[in-house]
Amino acid sequence: MDYRVVITPDVRTGSGEPGFTALVPVLGIATDGDSVEEALRNIRGLIAFHLECLRKEKQPVPVEHAADFITMARVVVPT
């Protein structure tokens, strides 16, 4: 299954060190990492764990509906 993962730069509480947060909105789960790659690796593991827990509890597995399209728009703001 494919799930949308939103990765954003973050600052760790307490240490103030930079990091990244990875969120899967449709599953309502999040984790973090020191790099984008680590955050993505961590969220993949968390997705697998979360889905296994849902299966064991006989709960429905949410399906991602790719109706949203997220992109960036660069604009020049006159000074």
C-alpha positions as CSV (number, residue, x, y, z in Angstrom):
1,M,0.0,0.0,0.0
2,D,1.1,3.5,-0.6
3,Y,0.6,6.3,1.9
4,R,1.3,10.0,1.6
5,V,4.1,11.1,3.9
6,V,4.6,14.7,4.8
7,I,8.2,15.5,5.9
8,T,8.9,18.9,7.5
9,P,12.0,20.4,9.1
10,D,11.7,20.6,12.8
11,V,13.6,21.5,16.0
12,R,13.9,18.9,18.7
13,T,12.3,19.9,22.0
14,G,14.8,20.3,24.8
15,S,18.0,20.1,22.7
16,G,17.1,22.6,20.0
17,E,18.8,20.4,17.5
18,P,17.5,20.4,13.9
19,G,15.6,17.4,12.7
20,F,12.7,16.3,10.5
21,T,9.2,15.2,11.3
22,A,7.4,12.6,9.1
23,L,3.6,12.5,9.3
24,V,1.1,10.1,7.6
25,P,-2.2,12.1,7.8
26,V,-4.5,9.3,6.8
27,L,-3.2,7.1,9.6
28,G,-2.7,9.8,12.2
29,I,0.9,8.7,13.0
30,A,4.2,10.6,13.1
31,T,7.8,10.1,13.9
32,D,11.1,12.0,13.4
33,G,14.7,11.6,12.4
34,D,18.0,13.5,12.2
35,S,17.7,13.6,8.4
36,V,15.0,13.3,5.8
37,E,16.3,9.7,5.0
38,E,16.1,8.7,8.7
39,A,12.6,10.2,9.2
40,L,11.4,8.3,6.1
41,R,13.0,5.1,7.3
42,N,11.4,5.6,10.7
43,I,7.9,6.3,9.3
44,R,8.1,3.2,7.1
45,G,8.7,1.1,10.1
46,L,5.9,2.9,12.1
47,I,3.5,2.4,9.2
48,A,4.2,-1.4,9.1
49,F,3.8,-1.6,12.9
50,H,0.6,0.5,12.9
51,L,-1.0,-1.6,10.1
52,E,0.0,-4.9,11.9
53,C,-1.7,-3.6,15.1
54,L,-4.8,-2.7,13.2
55,R,-4.9,-6.2,11.6
56,K,-4.4,-7.9,15.0
57,E,-7.2,-5.8,16.5
58,K,-9.4,-6.6,13.4
59,Q,-9.7,-2.9,12.7
60,P,-10.1,-1.5,9.1
61,V,-7.0,-0.4,7.4
62,P,-7.3,3.1,6.1
63,V,-6.8,3.6,2.4
64,E,-5.0,6.6,1.0
65,H,-7.1,8.5,-1.6
66,A,-4.8,10.4,-3.8
67,A,-7.3,13.2,-4.5
68,D,-4.9,15.9,-3.1
69,F,-2.1,17.2,-5.1
70,I,0.6,19.0,-3.3
71,T,3.2,21.2,-5.0
72,M,5.2,24.3,-4.5
73,A,4.6,27.7,-6.2
74,R,7.4,30.2,-6.4
75,V,6.4,33.9,-6.7
76,V,8.3,37.1,-6.9
77,V,7.1,39.7,-4.4
78,P,7.8,43.2,-5.5
79,T,9.9,45.2,-3.0
